[in-house]
Structures are given as C-alpha cells and as structure tokens.
Amino acid sequence: MGIAYLTKRTAALAIGMPLLLSLSLGGCASSGSSLMDAHAEAPAPAKTSGYLPVEDLPPARDHAAITPVEQAKLKKELLAARDRQAAAAKAQGDISPAQPAKP
C-alpha cells in the first residue's frame, strides 16, 4: 500500500462522509407533514385475533361458583383428610408434622 492509495482513500472518505451525512439528515427535515399526520392517516388494524382484548372483561356471574353449603362440605372433607394423614404419619413414627396455621 502506497501513500498515493491512502491519500485517494482519505479523499474519498472526506467527500463521501459529508455527502452521506447530509442525505441522512435531510430525511429529518420537515416536508409539510408531521409524524402525527402520518399516524392519523394510518388505517386501524383489523381485529382478527381469536383472543379477547385485555380491556374486554367477561360478563359478571349471575350466581356464585360454589355455594356456602358446598364450601363447608369441602372444607370438612379437607380437614378430615389432613387429620387422617397426620394420624398415619404419627403411627409410622415419623417426626411430628408442623402444626398448620389457624385461618
């Protein structure tokens, strides 16, 4: 590589860089419309998704998911299952299980 090659390359860069810079910054110049105008002219996206939008909530329920009677029955069954498991663990000689917190 000779000095003449480096000089030509430097000259090409010295001419090319301002030209590219002016072209790229020229795109930022106002041409009579703003970004807000372009946004307003954009068509609204079509709703083709099978999913509900985040802001659409399902309708309120007419009745409770579980009645108080059913809830009491399930609670009683769960407490009985817990007591059976605790008794079985104690009968096997395991370490005493931790006491559950009172609701």
Buried (B, 14 or more C-beta within 10 A) or exposed (E): EEEEEEEEEEEEEEEEEEEEEEEEEEEEEEEEEEEEEEEEEEEEEEEEEEEEEEEEEEEEEEEEEEEEEEEEEEEEEEEEEEEEEBEEEEEEEEEEEEEEEEE
